Amino acid sequence: MRKLRAMLMAYRKAGGEQAVVLVHDEPHGAPLIDALARFGDGLPAHVLPFAVNEITQSDWRSSQPLSPMVHRQYGSCFGQAAS
């Protein structure tokens, strides 16, 4: 979560608005993103790739839902009031 926060804060500080966070797993997502950069136009400037580690089924059951937590902590980075 610290890395996500730092990335969003840096994006905002650089003047970025309305970021879209592309959450992906490193082993599968990174090569696809690299291929887009090499053979295409790459990701749009407002799309920020964010790699996460593999989550096991037991981790998933014991974890808190991500969406409300992200909104609560980082809503202001998305131009929304944090609740």
PDB file with SEQRES, HELIX, SHEET and CRYST1 records, atoms N, CA, C and O in Angstrom:
SEQRES   1 A   83  MET ARG LYS LEU ARG ALA MET LEU MET ALA TYR ARG LYS          
SEQRES   2 A   83  ALA GLY GLY GLU GLN ALA VAL VAL LEU VAL HIS ASP GLU          
SEQRES   3 A   83  PRO HIS GLY ALA PRO LEU ILE ASP ALA LEU ALA ARG PHE          
SEQRES   4 A   83  GLY ASP GLY LEU PRO ALA HIS VAL LEU PRO PHE ALA VAL          
SEQRES   5 A   83  ASN GLU ILE THR GLN SER ASP TRP ARG SER SER GLN PRO          
SEQRES   6 A   83  LEU SER PRO MET VAL HIS ARG GLN TYR GLY SER CYS PHE          
SEQRES   7 A   83  GLY GLN ALA ALA SER                                          
HELIX    1 AA1 ARG A    2  LYS A   13  1                                  12    
HELIX    2 AA2 GLU A   26  PHE A   39  1                                  14    
HELIX    3 AA3 GLN A   57  SER A   62  1                                   6    
HELIX    4 AA4 LEU A   66  TYR A   74  1                                   9    
HELIX    5 AA5 GLY A   75  PHE A   78  5                                   4    
SHEET    1 AA1 2 VAL A  20  ASP A  25  0                                        
SHEET    2 AA1 2 VAL A  47  VAL A  52  1                                        
CRYST1    1.000    1.000    1.000  90.00  90.00  90.00 P 1           1          
ATOM      1  N   MET A   1       0.819  -1.186   0.000  1.00  0.00           N  
ATOM      2  CA  MET A   1       0.000   0.000   0.000  1.00  0.00           C  
ATOM      3  C   MET A   1       0.869   1.257   0.000  1.00  0.00           C  
ATOM      4  O   MET A   1       0.490   2.278  -0.575  1.00  0.00           O  
ATOM      5  N   ARG A   2       2.030   1.180   0.643  1.00  0.00           N  
ATOM      6  CA  ARG A   2       2.925   2.345   0.640  1.00  0.00           C  
ATOM      7  C   ARG A   2       3.417   2.665  -0.767  1.00  0.00           C  
ATOM      8  O   ARG A   2       3.505   3.830  -1.152  1.00  0.00           O  
ATOM      9  N   LYS A   3       3.735   1.628  -1.527  1.00  0.00           N  
ATOM     10  CA  LYS A   3       4.194   1.844  -2.903  1.00  0.00           C  
ATOM     11  C   LYS A   3       3.089   2.461  -3.754  1.00  0.00           C  
ATOM     12  O   LYS A   3       3.344   3.365  -4.551  1.00  0.00           O  
ATOM     13  N   LEU A   4       1.871   1.977  -3.586  1.00  0.00           N  
ATOM     14  CA  LEU A   4       0.737   2.525  -4.330  1.00  0.00           C  
ATOM     15  C   LEU A   4       0.533   3.987  -3.974  1.00  0.00           C  
ATOM     16  O   LEU A   4       0.330   4.826  -4.852  1.00  0.00           O  
ATOM     17  N   ARG A   5       0.588   4.285  -2.698  1.00  0.00           N  
ATOM     18  CA  ARG A   5       0.417   5.669  -2.246  1.00  0.00           C  
ATOM     19  C   ARG A   5       1.512   6.559  -2.814  1.00  0.00           C  
ATOM     20  O   ARG A   5       1.229   7.650  -3.308  1.00  0.00           O  
ATOM     21  N   ALA A   6       2.765   6.102  -2.748  1.00  0.00           N  
ATOM     22  CA  ALA A   6       3.885   6.896  -3.267  1.00  0.00           C  
ATOM     23  C   ALA A   6       3.733   7.139  -4.764  1.00  0.00           C  
ATOM     24  O   ALA A   6       3.995   8.242  -5.245  1.00  0.00           O  
ATOM     25  N   MET A   7       3.314   6.123  -5.498  1.00  0.00           N  
ATOM     26  CA  MET A   7       3.134   6.268  -6.937  1.00  0.00           C  
ATOM     27  C   MET A   7       2.045   7.290  -7.250  1.00  0.00           C  
ATOM     28  O   MET A   7       2.225   8.142  -8.121  1.00  0.00           O  
ATOM     29  N   LEU A   8       0.923   7.211  -6.551  1.00  0.00           N  
ATOM     30  CA  LEU A   8      -0.176   8.139  -6.800  1.00  0.00           C  
ATOM     31  C   LEU A   8       0.175   9.567  -6.380  1.00  0.00           C  
ATOM     32  O   LEU A   8      -0.208  10.529  -7.047  1.00  0.00           O  
ATOM     33  N   MET A   9       0.895   9.696  -5.284  1.00  0.00           N  
ATOM     34  CA  MET A   9       1.299  11.026  -4.839  1.00  0.00           C  
ATOM     35  C   MET A   9       2.279  11.653  -5.836  1.00  0.00           C  
ATOM     36  O   MET A   9       2.166  12.839  -6.145  1.00  0.00           O  
ATOM     37  N   ALA A  10       3.234  10.874  -6.339  1.00  0.00           N  
ATOM     38  CA  ALA A  10       4.195  11.387  -7.321  1.00  0.00           C  
ATOM     39  C   ALA A  10       3.484  11.783  -8.610  1.00  0.00           C  
ATOM     40  O   ALA A  10       3.805  12.807  -9.212  1.00  0.00           O  
ATOM     41  N   TYR A  11       2.524  10.977  -9.028  1.00  0.00           N  
ATOM     42  CA  TYR A  11       1.756  11.277 -10.235  1.00  0.00           C  
ATOM     43  C   TYR A  11       1.001  12.593 -10.070  1.00  0.00           C  
ATOM     44  O   TYR A  11       1.004  13.439 -10.964  1.00  0.00           O  
ATOM     45  N   ARG A  12       0.371  12.751  -8.942  1.00  0.00           N  
ATOM     46  CA  ARG A  12      -0.389  13.968  -8.673  1.00  0.00           C  
ATOM     47  C   ARG A  12       0.532  15.187  -8.559  1.00  0.00           C  
ATOM     48  O   ARG A  12       0.220  16.258  -9.079  1.00  0.00           O  
ATOM     49  N   LYS A  13       1.660  15.017  -7.879  1.00  0.00           N  
ATOM     50  CA  LYS A  13       2.618  16.110  -7.718  1.00  0.00           C  
ATOM     51  C   LYS A  13       3.177  16.561  -9.069  1.00  0.00           C  
ATOM     52  O   LYS A  13       3.493  17.736  -9.254  1.00  0.00           O  
ATOM     53  N   ALA A  14       3.295  15.632 -10.001  1.00  0.00           N  
ATOM     54  CA  ALA A  14       3.795  15.949 -11.342  1.00  0.00           C  
ATOM     55  C   ALA A  14       2.718  16.582 -12.225  1.00  0.00           C  
ATOM     56  O   ALA A  14       2.966  16.898 -13.389  1.00  0.00           O  
ATOM     57  N   GLY A  15       1.522  16.764 -11.661  1.00  0.00           N  
ATOM     58  CA  GLY A  15       0.448  17.399 -12.419  1.00  0.00           C  
ATOM     59  C   GLY A  15      -0.537  16.436 -13.045  1.00  0.00           C  
ATOM     60  O   GLY A  15      -1.447  16.853 -13.760  1.00  0.00           O  
ATOM     61  N   GLY A  16      -0.365  15.159 -12.785  1.00  0.00           N  
ATOM     62  CA  GLY A  16      -1.270  14.163 -13.345  1.00  0.00           C  
ATOM     63  C   GLY A  16      -2.652  14.237 -12.716  1.00  0.00           C  
ATOM     64  O   GLY A  16      -2.800  14.552 -11.535  1.00  0.00           O  
ATOM     65  N   GLU A  17      -3.654  13.943 -13.526  1.00  0.00           N  
ATOM     66  CA  GLU A  17      -5.037  13.943 -13.052  1.00  0.00           C  
ATOM     67  C   GLU A  17      -5.736  12.675 -13.521  1.00  0.00           C  
ATOM     68  O   GLU A  17      -5.396  12.115 -14.563  1.00  0.00           O  
ATOM     69  N   GLN A  18      -6.699  12.238 -12.757  1.00  0.00           N  
ATOM     70  CA  GLN A  18      -7.560  11.109 -13.098  1.00  0.00           C  
ATOM     71  C   GLN A  18      -6.757   9.857 -13.492  1.00  0.00           C  
ATOM     72  O   GLN A  18      -6.930   9.302 -14.577  1.00  0.00           O  
ATOM     73  N   ALA A  19      -5.892   9.442 -12.591  1.00  0.00           N  
ATOM     74  CA  ALA A  19      -5.077   8.252 -12.822  1.00  0.00           C  
ATOM     75  C   ALA A  19      -5.947   7.005 -12.876  1.00  0.00           C  
ATOM     76  O   ALA A  19      -6.963   6.895 -12.189  1.00  0.00           O  
ATOM     77  N   VAL A  20      -5.518   6.077 -13.708  1.00  0.00           N  
ATOM     78  CA  VAL A  20      -6.116   4.746 -13.757  1.00  0.00           C  
ATOM     79  C   VAL A  20      -5.010   3.789 -13.335  1.00  0.00           C  
ATOM     80  O   VAL A  20      -3.961   3.730 -13.977  1.00  0.00           O  
ATOM     81  N   VAL A  21      -5.236   3.045 -12.269  1.00  0.00           N  
ATOM     82  CA  VAL A  21      -4.232   2.105 -11.775  1.00  0.00           C  
ATOM     83  C   VAL A  21      -4.510   0.738 -12.385  1.00  0.00           C  
ATOM     84  O   VAL A  21      -5.586   0.167 -12.203  1.00  0.00           O  
ATOM     85  N   LEU A  22      -3.525   0.223 -13.110  1.00  0.00           N  
ATOM     86  CA  LEU A  22      -3.613  -1.098 -13.720  1.00  0.00           C  
ATOM     87  C   LEU A  22      -2.918  -2.076 -12.783  1.00  0.00           C  
ATOM     88  O   LEU A  22      -1.691  -2.169 -12.771  1.00  0.00           O  
ATOM     89  N   VAL A  23      -3.703  -2.800 -12.001  1.00  0.00           N  
ATOM     90  CA  VAL A  23      -3.157  -3.773 -11.046  1.00  0.00           C  
ATOM     91  C   VAL A  23      -2.927  -5.080 -11.798  1.00  0.00           C  
ATOM     92  O   VAL A  23      -3.835  -5.617 -12.432  1.00  0.00           O  
ATOM     93  N   HIS A  24      -1.704  -5.578 -11.714  1.00  0.00           N  
ATOM     94  CA  HIS A  24      -1.367  -6.813 -12.424  1.00  0.00           C  
ATOM     95  C   HIS A  24      -0.389  -7.635 -11.606  1.00  0.00           C  
ATOM     96  O   HIS A  24       0.271  -7.116 -10.706  1.00  0.00           O  
ATOM     97  N   ASP A  25      -0.299  -8.924 -11.924  1.00  0.00           N  
ATOM     98  CA  ASP A  25       0.712  -9.757 -11.287  1.00  0.00           C  
ATOM     99  C   ASP A  25       1.988  -9.660 -12.123  1.00  0.00           C  
ATOM    100  O   ASP A  25       1.934  -9.633 -13.352  1.00  0.00           O  
ATOM    101  N   GLU A  26       3.109  -9.610 -11.459  1.00  0.00           N  
ATOM    102  CA  GLU A  26       4.402  -9.378 -12.119  1.00  0.00           C  
ATOM    103  C   GLU A  26       4.741 -10.405 -13.199  1.00  0.00           C  
ATOM    104  O   GLU A  26       5.130 -10.007 -14.297  1.00  0.00           O  
ATOM    105  N   PRO A  27       4.613 -11.704 -12.940  1.00  0.00           N  
ATOM    106  CA  PRO A  27       5.048 -12.678 -13.948  1.00  0.00           C  
ATOM    107  C   PRO A  27       4.260 -12.613 -15.262  1.00  0.00           C  
ATOM    108  O   PRO A  27       4.815 -12.889 -16.326  1.00  0.00           O  
ATOM    109  N   HIS A  28       2.997 -12.259 -15.199  1.00  0.00           N  
ATOM    110  CA  HIS A  28       2.182 -12.240 -16.416  1.00  0.00           C  
ATOM    111  C   HIS A  28       1.983 -10.833 -16.968  1.00  0.00           C  
ATOM    112  O   HIS A  28       2.032 -10.633 -18.181  1.00  0.00           O  
ATOM    113  N   GLY A  29       1.764  -9.874 -16.104  1.00  0.00           N  
ATOM    114  CA  GLY A  29       1.459  -8.521 -16.542  1.00  0.00           C  
ATOM    115  C   GLY A  29       2.653  -7.761 -17.091  1.00  0.00           C  
ATOM    116  O   GLY A  29       2.531  -7.056 -18.092  1.00  0.00           O  
ATOM    117  N   ALA A  30       3.814  -7.898 -16.441  1.00  0.00           N  
ATOM    118  CA  ALA A  30       4.990  -7.125 -16.857  1.00  0.00           C  
ATOM    119  C   ALA A  30       5.406  -7.418 -18.305  1.00  0.00           C  
ATOM    120  O   ALA A  30       5.680  -6.478 -19.050  1.00  0.00           O  
ATOM    121  N   PRO A  31       5.463  -8.691 -18.729  1.00  0.00           N  
ATOM    122  CA  PRO A  31       5.830  -8.944 -20.129  1.00  0.00           C  
ATOM    123  C   PRO A  31       4.804  -8.359 -21.120  1.00  0.00           C  
ATOM    124  O   PRO A  31       5.178  -7.900 -22.199  1.00  0.00           O  
ATOM    125  N   LEU A  32       3.538  -8.376 -20.756  1.00  0.00           N  
ATOM    126  CA  LEU A  32       2.524  -7.807 -21.643  1.00  0.00           C  
ATOM    127  C   LEU A  32       2.671  -6.289 -21.747  1.00  0.00           C  
ATOM    128  O   LEU A  32       2.553  -5.721 -22.833  1.00  0.00           O  
ATOM    129  N   ILE A  33       2.925  -5.647 -20.631  1.00  0.00           N  
ATOM    130  CA  ILE A  33       3.124  -4.197 -20.637  1.00  0.00           C  
ATOM    131  C   ILE A  33       4.390  -3.849 -21.422  1.00  0.00           C  
ATOM    132  O   ILE A  33       4.400  -2.876 -22.176  1.00  0.00           O  
ATOM    133  N   ASP A  34       5.454  -4.633 -21.252  1.00  0.00           N  
ATOM    134  CA  ASP A  34       6.693  -4.418 -22.011  1.00  0.00           C  
ATOM    135  C   ASP A  34       6.444  -4.575 -23.509  1.00  0.00           C  
ATOM    136  O   ASP A  34       6.948  -3.789 -24.311  1.00  0.00           O  
ATOM    137  N   ALA A  35       5.669  -5.585 -23.883  1.00  0.00           N  
ATOM    138  CA  ALA A  35       5.360  -5.806 -25.299  1.00  0.00           C  
ATOM    139  C   ALA A  35       4.567  -4.631 -25.873  1.00  0.00           C  
ATOM    140  O   ALA A  35       4.795  -4.230 -27.014  1.00  0.00           O  
ATOM    141  N   LEU A  36       3.651  -4.088 -25.102  1.00  0.00           N  
ATOM    142  CA  LEU A  36       2.911  -2.911 -25.562  1.00  0.00           C  
ATOM    143  C   LEU A  36       3.855  -1.741 -25.829  1.00  0.00           C  
ATOM    144  O   LEU A  36       3.667  -0.996 -26.791  1.00  0.00           O  
ATOM    145  N   ALA A  37       4.861  -1.582 -24.986  1.00  0.00           N  
ATOM    146  CA  ALA A  37       5.817  -0.488 -25.149  1.00  0.00           C  
ATOM    147  C   ALA A  37       6.711  -0.720 -26.375  1.00  0.00           C  
ATOM    148  O   ALA A  37       7.022   0.216 -27.111  1.00  0.00           O  
ATOM    149  N   ARG A  38       7.118  -1.973 -26.585  1.00  0.00           N  
ATOM    150  CA  ARG A  38       8.032  -2.270 -27.695  1.00  0.00           C  
ATOM    151  C   ARG A  38       7.343  -2.319 -29.045  1.00  0.00           C  
ATOM    152  O   ARG A  38       7.893  -1.843 -30.039  1.00  0.00           O  
ATOM    153  N   PHE A  39       6.153  -2.885 -29.093  1.00  0.00           N  
ATOM    154  CA  PHE A  39       5.506  -3.151 -30.376  1.00  0.00           C  
ATOM    155  C   PHE A  39       4.265  -2.310 -30.625  1.00  0.00           C  
ATOM    156  O   PHE A  39       3.625  -2.452 -31.667  1.00  0.00           O  
ATOM    157  N   GLY A  40       3.918  -1.451 -29.704  1.00  0.00           N  
ATOM    158  CA  GLY A  40       2.721  -0.630 -29.855  1.00  0.00           C  
ATOM    159  C   GLY A  40       2.981   0.762 -29.321  1.00  0.00           C  
ATOM    160  O   GLY A  40       4.116   1.235 -29.287  1.00  0.00           O  
ATOM    161  N   ASP A  41       1.926   1.393 -28.912  1.00  0.00           N  
ATOM    162  CA  ASP A  41       2.030   2.751 -28.381  1.00  0.00           C  
ATOM    163  C   ASP A  41       2.279   2.771 -26.880  1.00  0.00           C  
ATOM    164  O   ASP A  41       2.431   3.846 -26.299  1.00  0.00           O  
ATOM    165  N   GLY A  42       2.323   1.612 -26.242  1.00  0.00           N  
ATOM    166  CA  GLY A  42       2.478   1.559 -24.792  1.00  0.00           C  
ATOM    167  C   GLY A  42       1.178   1.904 -24.095  1.00  0.00           C  
ATOM    168  O   GLY A  42       0.135   2.040 -24.733  1.00  0.00           O  
ATOM    169  N   LEU A  43       1.247   2.043 -22.799  1.00  0.00           N  
ATOM    170  CA  LEU A  43       0.066   2.409 -22.018  1.00  0.00           C  
ATOM    171  C   LEU A  43      -0.176   3.906 -22.138  1.00  0.00           C  
ATOM    172  O   LEU A  43       0.778   4.673 -22.276  1.00  0.00           O  
ATOM    173  N   PRO A  44      -1.424   4.334 -22.089  1.00  0.00           N  
ATOM    174  CA  PRO A  44      -1.682   5.779 -22.053  1.00  0.00           C  
ATOM    175  C   PRO A  44      -1.023   6.399 -20.818  1.00  0.00           C  
ATOM    176  O   PRO A  44      -0.803   5.718 -19.816  1.00  0.00           O  
ATOM    177  N   ALA A  45      -0.713   7.683 -20.899  1.00  0.00           N  
ATOM    178  CA  ALA A  45       0.027   8.358 -19.829  1.00  0.00           C  
ATOM    179  C   ALA A  45      -0.699   8.323 -18.492  1.00  0.00           C  
ATOM    180  O   ALA A  45      -0.049   8.348 -17.446  1.00  0.00           O  
ATOM    181  N   HIS A  46      -2.024   8.267 -18.495  1.00  0.00           N  
ATOM    182  CA  HIS A  46      -2.775   8.288 -17.240  1.00  0.00           C  
ATOM    183  C   HIS A  46      -2.943   6.892 -16.627  1.00  0.00           C  
ATOM    184  O   HIS A  46      -3.508   6.764 -15.540  1.00  0.00           O  
ATOM    185  N   VAL A  47      -2.464   5.855 -17.305  1.00  0.00           N  
ATOM    186  CA  VAL A  47      -2.563   4.483 -16.789  1.00  0.00           C  
ATOM    187  C   VAL A  47      -1.254   4.144 -16.086  1.00  0.00           C  
ATOM    188  O   VAL A  47      -0.186   4.141 -16.699  1.00  0.00           O  
ATOM    189  N   LEU A  48      -1.353   3.861 -14.802  1.00  0.00           N  
ATOM    190  CA  LEU A  48      -0.186   3.573 -13.968  1.00  0.00           C  
ATOM    191  C   LEU A  48      -0.153   2.090 -13.628  1.00  0.00           C  
ATOM    192  O   LEU A  48      -1.005   1.619 -12.874  1.00  0.00           O  
ATOM    193  N   PRO A  49       0.807   1.342 -14.163  1.00  0.00           N  
ATOM    194  CA  PRO A  49       0.880  -0.087 -13.841  1.00  0.00           C  
ATOM    195  C   PRO A  49       1.368  -0.294 -12.406  1.00  0.00           C  
ATOM    196  O   PRO A  49       2.298   0.371 -11.949  1.00  0.00           O  
ATOM    197  N   PHE A  50       0.734  -1.212 -11.720  1.00  0.00           N  
ATOM    198  CA  PHE A  50       1.086  -1.517 -10.336  1.00  0.00           C  
ATOM    199  C   PHE A  50       1.114  -3.026 -10.160  1.00  0.00           C  
ATOM    200  O   PHE A  50       0.073  -3.682 -10.189  1.00  0.00           O  
ATOM    201  N   ALA A  51       2.314  -3.577  -9.978  1.00  0.00           N  
ATOM    202  CA  ALA A  51       2.475  -5.021  -9.830  1.00  0.00           C  
ATOM    203  C   ALA A  51       2.210  -5.448  -8.388  1.00  0.00           C  
ATOM    204  O   ALA A  51       2.613  -4.768  -7.445  1.00  0.00           O  
ATOM    205  N   VAL A  52       1.535  -6.571  -8.232  1.00  0.00           N  
ATOM    206  CA  VAL A  52       1.291  -7.136  -6.908  1.00  0.00           C  
ATOM    207  C   VAL A  52       1.819  -8.562  -6.884  1.00  0.00           C  
ATOM    208  O   VAL A  52       1.959  -9.210  -7.922  1.00  0.00           O  
ATOM    209  N   ASN A  53       2.106  -9.035  -5.683  1.00  0.00           N  
ATOM    210  CA  ASN A  53       2.548 -10.410  -5.515  1.00  0.00           C  
ATOM    211  C   ASN A  53       1.360 -11.340  -5.641  1.00  0.00           C  
ATOM    212  O   ASN A  53       0.209 -10.922  -5.518  1.00  0.00           O  
ATOM    213  N   GLU A  54       1.651 -12.595  -5.885  1.00  0.00           N  
ATOM    214  CA  GLU A  54       0.601 -13.600  -5.976  1.00  0.00           C  
ATOM    215  C   GLU A  54      -0.132 -13.707  -4.645  1.00  0.00           C  
ATOM    216  O   GLU A  54       0.498 -13.711  -3.587  1.00  0.00           O  
ATOM    217  N   ILE A  55      -1.438 -13.792  -4.691  1.00  0.00           N  
ATOM    218  CA  ILE A  55      -2.253 -13.938  -3.486  1.00  0.00           C  
ATOM    219  C   ILE A  55      -2.827 -15.350  -3.481  1.00  0.00           C  
ATOM    220  O   ILE A  55      -3.497 -15.760  -4.429  1.00  0.00           O  
ATOM    221  N   THR A  56      -2.564 -16.080  -2.419  1.00  0.00           N  
ATOM    222  CA  THR A  56      -3.095 -17.429  -2.324  1.00  0.00           C  
ATOM    223  C   THR A  56      -4.549 -17.376  -1.875  1.00  0.00           C  
ATOM    224  O   THR A  56      -5.024 -16.349  -1.391  1.00  0.00           O  
ATOM    225  N   GLN A  57      -5.243 -18.484  -2.039  1.00  0.00           N  
ATOM    226  CA  GLN A  57      -6.653 -18.535  -1.657  1.00  0.00           C  
ATOM    227  C   GLN A  57      -6.824 -18.270  -0.163  1.00  0.00           C  
ATOM    228  O   GLN A  57      -7.786 -17.611   0.232  1.00  0.00           O  
ATOM    229  N   SER A  58      -5.918 -18.766   0.672  1.00  0.00           N  
ATOM    230  CA  SER A  58      -6.035 -18.533   2.113  1.00  0.00           C  
ATOM    231  C   SER A  58      -5.780 -17.061   2.433  1.00  0.00           C  
ATOM    232  O   SER A  58      -6.414 -16.510   3.333  1.00  0.00           O  
ATOM    233  N   ASP A  59      -4.853 -16.410   1.703  1.00  0.00           N  
ATOM    234  CA  ASP A  59      -4.624 -14.972   1.893  1.00  0.00           C  
ATOM    235  C   ASP A  59      -5.881 -14.192   1.541  1.00  0.00           C  
ATOM    236  O   ASP A  59      -6.257 -13.256   2.246  1.00  0.00           O  
ATOM    237  N   TRP A  60      -6.525 -14.579   0.457  1.00  0.00           N  
ATOM    238  CA  TRP A  60      -7.715 -13.870  -0.021  1.00  0.00           C  
ATOM    239  C   TRP A  60      -8.838 -13.927   1.009  1.00  0.00           C  
ATOM    240  O   TRP A  60      -9.506 -12.925   1.263  1.00  0.00           O  
ATOM    241  N   ARG A  61      -9.043 -15.103   1.600  1.00  0.00           N  
ATOM    242  CA  ARG A  61     -10.127 -15.250   2.577  1.00  0.00           C  
ATOM    243  C   ARG A  61      -9.869 -14.453   3.842  1.00  0.00           C  
ATOM    244  O   ARG A  61     -10.810 -13.970   4.473  1.00  0.00           O  
ATOM    245  N   SER A  62      -8.600 -14.309   4.223  1.00  0.00           N  
ATOM    246  CA  SER A  62      -8.297 -13.623   5.478  1.00  0.00           C  
ATOM    247  C   SER A  62      -8.078 -12.121   5.301  1.00  0.00           C  
ATOM    248  O   SER A  62      -7.912 -11.406   6.289  1.00  0.00           O  
ATOM    249  N   SER A  63      -8.075 -11.631   4.060  1.00  0.00           N  
ATOM    250  CA  SER A  63      -7.781 -10.218   3.840  1.00  0.00           C  
ATOM    251  C   SER A  63      -9.051  -9.376   3.855  1.00  0.00           C  
ATOM    252  O   SER A  63     -10.159  -9.878   3.664  1.00  0.00           O  
ATOM    253  N   GLN A  64      -8.855  -8.082   4.088  1.00  0.00           N  
ATOM    254  CA  GLN A  64      -9.946  -7.120   4.024  1.00  0.00           C  
ATOM    255  C   GLN A  64     -10.205  -6.782   2.562  1.00  0.00           C  
ATOM    256  O   GLN A  64      -9.288  -6.873   1.745  1.00  0.00           O  
ATOM    257  N   PRO A  65     -11.413  -6.400   2.213  1.00  0.00           N  
ATOM    258  CA  PRO A  65     -11.668  -5.970   0.835  1.00  0.00           C  
ATOM    259  C   PRO A  65     -10.778  -4.778   0.485  1.00  0.00           C  
ATOM    260  O   PRO A  65     -10.644  -3.847   1.279  1.00  0.00           O  
ATOM    261  N   LEU A  66     -10.177  -4.804  -0.694  1.00  0.00           N  
ATOM    262  CA  LEU A  66      -9.229  -3.767  -1.094  1.00  0.00           C  
ATOM    263  C   LEU A  66      -9.929  -2.469  -1.471  1.00  0.00           C  
ATOM    264  O   LEU A  66      -9.476  -1.389  -1.092  1.00  0.00           O  
ATOM    265  N   SER A  67     -11.007  -2.560  -2.198  1.00  0.00           N  
ATOM    266  CA  SER A  67     -11.631  -1.354  -2.748  1.00  0.00           C  
ATOM    267  C   SER A  67     -12.006  -0.317  -1.691  1.00  0.00           C  
ATOM    268  O   SER A  67     -11.588   0.833  -1.829  1.00  0.00           O  
ATOM    269  N   PRO A  68     -12.768  -0.647  -0.643  1.00  0.00           N  
ATOM    270  CA  PRO A  68     -13.089   0.372   0.365  1.00  0.00           C  
ATOM    271  C   PRO A  68     -11.845   0.894   1.074  1.00  0.00           C  
ATOM    272  O   PRO A  68     -11.773   2.076   1.411  1.00  0.00           O  
ATOM    273  N   MET A  69     -10.861   0.019   1.302  1.00  0.00           N  
ATOM    274  CA  MET A  69      -9.645   0.433   1.981  1.00  0.00           C  
ATOM    275  C   MET A  69      -8.879   1.436   1.109  1.00  0.00           C  
ATOM    276  O   MET A  69      -8.399   2.450   1.615  1.00  0.00           O  
ATOM    277  N   VAL A  70      -8.763   1.164  -0.183  1.00  0.00           N  
ATOM    278  CA  VAL A  70      -8.067   2.076  -1.081  1.00  0.00           C  
ATOM    279  C   VAL A  70      -8.804   3.402  -1.134  1.00  0.00           C  
ATOM    280  O   VAL A  70      -8.177   4.461  -1.086  1.00  0.00           O  
ATOM    281  N   HIS A  71     -10.122   3.361  -1.232  1.00  0.00           N  
ATOM    282  CA  HIS A  71     -10.893   4.605  -1.298  1.00  0.00           C  
ATOM    283  C   HIS A  71     -10.720   5.421  -0.023  1.00  0.00           C  
ATOM    284  O   HIS A  71     -10.553   6.640  -0.080  1.00  0.00           O  
ATOM    285  N   ARG A  72     -10.758   4.758   1.119  1.00  0.00           N  
ATOM    286  CA  ARG A  72     -10.616   5.455   2.398  1.00  0.00           C  
ATOM    287  C   ARG A  72      -9.247   6.112   2.516  1.00  0.00           C  
ATOM    288  O   ARG A  72      -9.140   7.267   2.928  1.00  0.00           O  
ATOM    289  N   GLN A  73      -8.203   5.374   2.155  1.00  0.00           N  
ATOM    290  CA  GLN A  73      -6.840   5.859   2.343  1.00  0.00           C  
ATOM    291  C   GLN A  73      -6.384   6.823   1.246  1.00  0.00           C  
ATOM    292  O   GLN A  73      -5.653   7.775   1.519  1.00  0.00           O  
ATOM    293  N   TYR A  74      -6.815   6.577   0.011  1.00  0.00           N  
ATOM    294  CA  TYR A  74      -6.223   7.289  -1.117  1.00  0.00           C  
ATOM    295  C   TYR A  74      -7.243   7.991  -1.996  1.00  0.00           C  
ATOM    296  O   TYR A  74      -6.914   8.399  -3.110  1.00  0.00           O  
ATOM    297  N   GLY A  75      -8.466   8.141  -1.526  1.00  0.00           N  
ATOM    298  CA  GLY A  75      -9.498   8.790  -2.313  1.00  0.00           C  
ATOM    299  C   GLY A  75      -9.101  10.173  -2.777  1.00  0.00           C  
ATOM    300  O   GLY A  75      -9.438  10.573  -3.892  1.00  0.00           O  
ATOM    301  N   SER A  76      -8.380  10.920  -1.930  1.00  0.00           N  
ATOM    302  CA  SER A  76      -7.980  12.272  -2.320  1.00  0.00           C  
ATOM    303  C   SER A  76      -6.991  12.256  -3.485  1.00  0.00           C  
ATOM    304  O   SER A  76      -6.915  13.233  -4.230  1.00  0.00           O  
ATOM    305  N   CYS A  77      -6.237  11.181  -3.658  1.00  0.00           N  
ATOM    306  CA  CYS A  77      -5.325  11.079  -4.780  1.00  0.00           C  
ATOM    307  C   CYS A  77      -6.089  10.932  -6.089  1.00  0.00           C  
ATOM    308  O   CYS A  77      -5.575  11.264  -7.157  1.00  0.00           O  
ATOM    309  N   PHE A  78      -7.314  10.435  -6.002  1.00  0.00           N  
ATOM    310  CA  PHE A  78      -8.143  10.261  -7.170  1.00  0.00           C  
ATOM    311  C   PHE A  78      -9.064  11.455  -7.371  1.00  0.00           C  
ATOM    312  O   PHE A  78      -9.943  11.418  -8.232  1.00  0.00           O  
ATOM    313  N   GLY A  79      -8.877  12.514  -6.589  1.00  0.00           N  
ATOM    314  CA  GLY A  79      -9.724  13.685  -6.720  1.00  0.00           C  
ATOM    315  C   GLY A  79     -11.056  13.524  -6.009  1.00  0.00           C  
ATOM    316  O   GLY A  79     -11.999  14.266  -6.282  1.00  0.00           O  
ATOM    317  N   GLN A  80     -11.142  12.560  -5.096  1.00  0.00           N  
ATOM    318  CA  GLN A  80     -12.353  12.319  -4.344  1.00  0.00           C  
ATOM    319  C   GLN A  80     -12.059  12.553  -2.877  1.00  0.00           C  
ATOM    320  O   GLN A  80     -10.942  12.330  -2.411  1.00  0.00           O  
ATOM    321  N   ALA A  81     -13.061  12.998  -2.161  1.00  0.00           N  
ATOM    322  CA  ALA A  81     -12.884  13.188  -0.711  1.00  0.00           C  
ATOM    323  C   ALA A  81     -12.781  11.826  -0.045  1.00  0.00           C  
ATOM    324  O   ALA A  81     -13.608  10.947  -0.285  1.00  0.00           O  
ATOM    325  N   ALA A  82     -11.771  11.653   0.787  1.00  0.00           N  
ATOM    326  CA  ALA A  82     -11.643  10.404   1.548  1.00  0.00           C  
ATOM    327  C   ALA A  82     -12.678  10.412   2.666  1.00  0.00           C  
ATOM    328  O   ALA A  82     -12.887  11.427   3.331  1.00  0.00           O  
ATOM    329  N   SER A  83     -13.318   9.271   2.860  1.00  0.00           N  
ATOM    330  CA  SER A  83     -14.344   9.191   3.909  1.00  0.00           C  
ATOM    331  C   SER A  83     -13.761   8.670   5.191  1.00  0.00           C  
ATOM    332  O   SER A  83     -14.476   8.535   6.185  1.00  0.00           O  
TER     333      SER A  83                                                      
END                                                                             
